[in-house]
């Protein structure tokens, strides 16, 4: 799938949306000793992509599809995102990233859907990704692809910073994950389109260890990342 330049900007980690401050759970995983090297990081990324990555991608696809809908749909979809994020620390991180991304997106791609989302004060990140994709002229499938891509690239970059890993080796891992990223985007789009009027039917896979890591990370004495 080819992404237009607008969406490449949205997927770019250099977008001033605060993503550099979040590790996607890698930092607490490193602290716990679960991620020690490139192989461990690869396993972590694969697991994250297939669980929380799929959930976020489906929410992003649904948000993109609903970008032209009434404002109440955003509150409902935001509640569904909340229900799929059992960890209070992860909910806080998602909303913090959503708020930062919304500020960047509104300044880059002005759109009524982004203005409606601003009424939620701090919407979840996948909702903003979906609405920003629509604002940039993208499709639900492209919104899912942007979200799925970000679910592994951000944590991968954090792994390099935390463990001093070889960036070339980590990018080799990301290249190997490319087919899985595409597959998650396709599945997320299909699930979001299954019952477009009922977001309660979106995927709700869980990753309990990520939830536990997030809560432990909040109380850590020393940390490089917010989450």
C-alpha positions as CSV (number, residue, x, y, z in Angstrom):
1,X,0.0,0.0,0.0
2,X,1.3,3.4,-1.0
3,X,1.0,6.2,1.5
4,X,0.7,9.8,0.2
5,X,3.2,12.4,1.4
6,X,0.7,13.8,3.9
7,X,0.3,10.5,5.6
8,X,4.1,9.9,5.6
9,X,4.3,13.1,7.6
10,X,1.7,11.7,10.1
11,X,3.7,8.5,10.5
12,X,7.0,10.3,10.9
13,X,8.4,10.2,14.4
14,X,9.7,13.7,13.9
15,X,6.1,15.1,13.9
16,X,6.0,17.3,17.0
17,X,3.5,15.2,18.9
18,X,5.5,14.1,21.9
19,X,5.9,10.5,20.9
20,X,9.6,10.6,21.8
21,X,8.7,10.8,25.4
22,X,6.9,7.4,25.5
23,X,8.5,4.0,25.1
24,X,5.3,2.0,24.5
25,X,6.2,-0.2,27.5
26,X,9.7,-1.0,26.5
27,X,11.4,0.8,29.4
28,X,9.5,-1.1,32.2
29,X,10.1,-4.3,30.2
30,X,13.9,-3.5,30.1
31,X,13.8,-2.7,33.9
32,X,12.1,-6.1,34.5
33,X,14.7,-7.9,32.5
34,X,12.2,-9.1,29.9
35,X,14.0,-7.2,27.1
36,X,17.8,-7.5,27.1
37,X,18.8,-7.6,23.5
38,X,17.7,-7.3,19.9
39,X,16.0,-10.7,20.0
40,X,14.1,-9.8,23.1
41,X,13.0,-6.5,21.6
42,X,11.8,-8.3,18.5
43,X,9.6,-10.6,20.6
44,X,8.3,-7.6,22.5
45,X,7.4,-5.7,19.3
46,X,5.7,-8.8,17.8
47,X,3.6,-9.3,20.8
48,X,2.7,-5.6,21.1
49,X,1.7,-5.4,17.4
50,X,-0.6,-8.4,17.7
51,X,-2.4,-7.2,20.8
52,X,-2.5,-3.5,21.7
53,X,-1.3,-2.6,18.2
54,X,-4.3,-4.3,16.6
55,X,-6.7,-2.7,19.0
56,X,-5.2,0.8,18.4
57,X,-5.3,0.2,14.6
58,X,-8.9,-0.7,14.6
59,X,-9.8,2.3,16.7
60,X,-7.9,4.5,14.3
61,X,-9.7,3.0,11.3
62,X,-13.1,3.5,13.0
63,X,-12.1,7.1,13.9
64,X,-11.2,7.8,10.3
65,X,-14.5,6.4,9.0
66,X,-16.4,8.5,11.6
67,X,-14.5,11.7,10.9
68,X,-17.6,13.2,9.1
69,X,-20.0,12.0,11.8
70,X,-21.7,14.0,14.7
71,X,-19.6,14.9,17.7
72,X,-21.3,12.5,20.0
73,X,-19.7,9.6,18.2
74,X,-16.3,10.8,19.3
75,X,-17.3,10.5,23.0
76,X,-18.7,7.0,22.4
77,X,-15.6,5.9,20.5
78,X,-13.4,7.4,23.2
79,X,-15.3,5.4,25.8
80,X,-14.6,2.3,23.8
81,X,-10.9,3.1,23.8
82,X,-11.0,3.6,27.6
83,X,-12.7,0.2,28.0
84,X,-9.8,-1.4,26.0
85,X,-7.2,0.2,28.1
86,X,-7.5,-1.3,31.6
87,X,-4.3,0.2,33.0
88,X,-4.9,3.8,34.4
89,X,-1.2,4.6,33.5
90,X,-1.7,3.5,29.9
91,X,-4.9,5.5,29.7
92,X,-3.1,8.5,30.9
93,X,-0.3,8.0,28.4
94,X,-2.7,7.5,25.5
95,X,-4.5,10.6,26.3
96,X,-1.3,12.6,26.8
97,X,-0.1,11.5,23.4
98,X,-3.6,12.1,21.9
99,X,-3.6,15.7,23.2
100,X,-0.1,16.4,21.8
101,X,-1.0,14.8,18.4
102,X,-4.2,16.7,18.2
103,X,-2.4,20.0,18.7
104,X,0.1,19.1,15.9
105,X,-2.7,17.8,13.6
106,X,-4.9,20.8,14.0
107,X,-2.0,23.1,13.1
108,X,-1.1,21.0,10.1
109,X,-4.4,19.7,8.7
110,X,-7.3,21.9,9.9
111,X,-10.5,19.8,9.8
112,X,-13.9,19.9,11.6
113,X,-13.4,16.4,13.0
114,X,-10.3,17.5,14.8
115,X,-12.2,20.5,16.2
116,X,-14.8,18.1,17.5
117,X,-12.2,15.9,19.1
118,X,-10.8,19.0,20.8
119,X,-14.1,19.1,22.7
120,X,-13.0,15.9,24.6
121,X,-10.0,17.8,26.0
122,X,-7.7,14.8,25.9
123,X,-8.9,12.1,23.4
124,X,-7.1,8.8,23.1
125,X,-4.2,8.7,20.6
126,X,-5.7,6.2,18.1
127,X,-8.8,8.4,17.7
128,X,-6.6,11.4,16.8
129,X,-4.6,9.3,14.4
130,X,-7.7,8.3,12.6
131,X,-9.2,11.8,12.5
132,X,-5.9,13.3,11.4
133,X,-5.6,10.7,8.6
134,X,-9.1,11.7,7.4
135,X,-8.1,15.3,7.6
136,X,-5.1,14.6,5.4
137,X,-7.3,12.9,2.8
138,X,-6.5,9.3,3.9
139,X,-8.7,6.2,4.3
140,X,-9.5,4.0,7.2
141,X,-7.1,1.4,5.9
142,X,-4.3,4.0,5.8
143,X,-5.2,5.2,9.3
144,X,-4.9,1.6,10.5
145,X,-1.5,1.3,8.8
146,X,-0.2,4.5,10.4
147,X,-1.3,3.3,13.8
148,X,0.1,-0.2,13.4
149,X,3.4,1.2,12.1
150,X,3.7,3.5,15.1
151,X,2.9,0.7,17.6
152,X,6.3,-0.8,16.8
153,X,8.5,1.9,15.5
154,X,8.3,4.1,18.7
155,X,9.1,1.2,21.0
156,X,11.9,0.1,18.7
157,X,13.5,3.5,18.9
158,X,13.1,3.5,22.7
159,X,14.9,0.1,22.8
160,X,17.9,1.5,20.9
161,X,18.1,4.4,23.4
162,X,17.6,2.3,26.5
163,X,19.9,-0.6,25.7
164,X,22.4,0.9,23.3
165,X,21.4,-1.6,20.6
166,X,22.7,-1.5,17.1
167,X,20.2,0.7,15.1
168,X,20.9,-1.3,12.0
169,X,20.0,-4.6,13.7
170,X,16.8,-3.0,15.1
171,X,15.7,-1.7,11.7
172,X,16.3,-5.2,10.3
173,X,13.8,-6.4,12.9
174,X,11.3,-3.7,11.8
175,X,11.8,-4.7,8.1
176,X,11.0,-8.3,9.1
177,X,7.8,-7.1,10.8
178,X,6.6,-5.3,7.7
179,X,4.3,-8.1,6.5
180,X,2.8,-8.4,10.0
181,X,2.2,-4.7,10.2
182,X,0.4,-4.9,6.8
183,X,-1.6,-7.8,8.0
184,X,-2.7,-6.1,11.2
185,X,-3.7,-3.0,9.2
186,X,-5.9,-5.2,7.0
187,X,-7.5,-7.0,9.9
188,X,-8.1,-3.8,11.8
189,X,-9.8,-2.2,8.8
190,X,-12.0,-5.2,8.3
191,X,-13.0,-5.3,11.9
192,X,-13.8,-1.5,12.0
193,X,-16.0,-1.9,8.9
194,X,-17.9,-5.0,10.2
195,X,-20.3,-3.0,12.3
196,X,-19.6,0.7,11.6
197,X,-22.5,1.9,13.8
198,X,-21.4,-0.1,16.8
199,X,-17.8,0.5,18.0
200,X,-18.4,-2.0,20.9
201,X,-17.7,-4.7,18.4
202,X,-14.1,-3.5,17.7
203,X,-11.2,-5.9,18.7
204,X,-10.5,-6.0,22.5
205,X,-7.4,-8.1,22.8
206,X,-5.5,-7.7,26.0
207,X,-1.8,-7.7,27.0
208,X,-1.9,-8.0,30.9
209,X,1.9,-7.9,31.2
210,X,2.0,-4.5,29.4
211,X,-0.7,-3.3,31.8
212,X,1.4,-4.5,34.8
213,X,4.5,-2.9,33.4
214,X,2.8,0.4,32.9
215,X,1.6,0.5,36.5
216,X,5.1,-0.4,37.8
217,X,6.6,2.2,35.6
218,X,4.6,5.0,37.2
219,X,6.2,4.3,40.6
220,X,9.8,3.9,39.3
221,X,12.3,6.1,41.0
222,X,14.3,6.7,37.8
223,X,12.9,6.6,34.3
224,X,13.8,8.1,30.9
225,X,10.3,7.9,29.4
226,X,6.9,8.9,30.6
227,X,5.5,5.5,29.7
